Amino acid sequence: MHAGFGVTKSQRKRREEKGREMEEEWLVQGQALIWEHILAFATSMALKCVVELGIADIIEQNRGPMTLHQMVAQLPTPSPDLHCLRRIMRVLVHKRVFAQHQPTGNSGEPTFGLTPASRWLVKGGELTLAPMVLMYTHLSFMASWHCFSRCVMEGGVAFEKAHAGVDLWGYCSRDPGFGKLFNSAMACNTKLVTKAIIKEYKDGFRQVSSLVDVGGGVGTAIGGIVKAYPHITGINLDLPHVVETAPDYEGVTHVGGDMFAEIPKADAVFMKWILHDWDDENCLKILKQCRKAIPEETGKLVIVDAVLQPNEEGAWADTRMIFDLAMMAHTSGGRERTEMEWKNLLEEGGFNRYNIISLPSLPSLIEAFPN
Ligand SMILES: C[S@@+](CC[C@H](N)C(=O)[O-])C[C@H]1O[C@@H](n2cnc3c(N)ncnc32)[C@H](O)[C@@H]1O
């Protein structure tokens, strides 16, 4: 019997069944995606574990892949739980952080080696992200991520909600242990970004004879720039409790102060990961001080921050977008900005010309000029 428009009743039933099956399949796929996201933090925790144990350092010191038995023998404990480490390593091999090699001899045990990812976890390495892993997974740092729904409902700052009204900078000052971890996390990333800046922005510093790094932390960036360009006199401005802990760098003077009140005078201002910590209103206050600090005609501002691109693809795309949430979690109004948002902010702050130089890193370099 026909069910209309040339389709039989049984054909229609089969189509409906097929439709239901497809919907069920999509739902199962959706469920798998949600499970993946629910447990996404587990990879961060596994990373934290191997950084705390120094697993990448142990493999590095061994100068090659090693078995789990060899690895745990290097841990400073009489009773390591090898099975626990095996489960952690299984996940990190799956996530391509470590490489697993099947046994070739008669040991019967697989060996584990470094990959281009776990090289960044070697604490003793010249360039490392190990302190960054420890900072991001620190309980105090993670607490603010739990406050997003309150931010949506009430407005306000996640970090302050999580820490009884204290902002990140106040927290670093009150808890010197956490402050030290924060500064070393900044410094480890700055070391590798500075290397990229020196390579990609060679000529940008040639005409500069004095450079002030605003919010320069413990002076890693300005120390590296002055080392590469010894004709530059460097000034590192940060909060007094931060510069107190900064090491000496030849050609660099540390100044404890407040960038909202005054920035020492120089040919150019350098700011890495500063403007993304603040909302537009506070950024304009900082830009006003930057303008006062540099010469009207020849002055220059060098900003190192992410530039979000709509529909960006590639290795950094996800992280840049998620970094915006990190700014929401940890700063008072900070955010990552698109090129249009940078353009508007800079124009309003009195910097009418700018160029963006992309770097092989999370942030790009934006040079901006008052004239
Ligand atoms: C995200 S960290 C970036 C540090 C450094 N530029 C880097 O990238 O490694 C922001 C820095 O701004 C500093 N800071 C916060 N408020 C400041 C203020 N009012 N005056 C000067 N520095 C400040 C913090 O102490 C911190 O070192």
The ligand as a Gaussian input file, in Angstrom:
#p B3LYP/6-31G(d) Opt

LIG

0 1
 C       51.988000      38.800000      33.576000
 S       53.340000      39.432000      34.439000
 C       54.492000      39.722000      33.116000
 C       55.912000      39.826000      33.583000
 C       56.930000      40.007000      32.464000
 N       56.640000      41.147000      31.639000
 C       56.994000      38.749000      31.632000
 O       56.309000      38.674000      30.614000
 O       57.711000      37.845000      32.038000
 C       52.807000      41.062000      34.814000
 C       53.800000      41.862000      35.622000
 O       53.233000      43.154000      35.899000
 C       53.649000      43.544000      37.185000
 N       52.786000      44.621000      37.688000
 C       51.497000      44.514000      38.113000
 N       51.047000      45.722000      38.480000
 C       52.062000      46.598000      38.298000
 C       52.199000      48.007000      38.517000
 N       51.178000      48.730000      38.994000
 N       53.376000      48.596000      38.222000
 C       54.426000      47.864000      37.743000
 N       54.337000      46.517000      37.503000
 C       53.182000      45.905000      37.790000
 C       53.564000      42.251000      37.963000
 O       54.285000      42.299000      39.178000
 C       54.113000      41.250000      36.970000
 O       55.512000      41.103000      37.095000

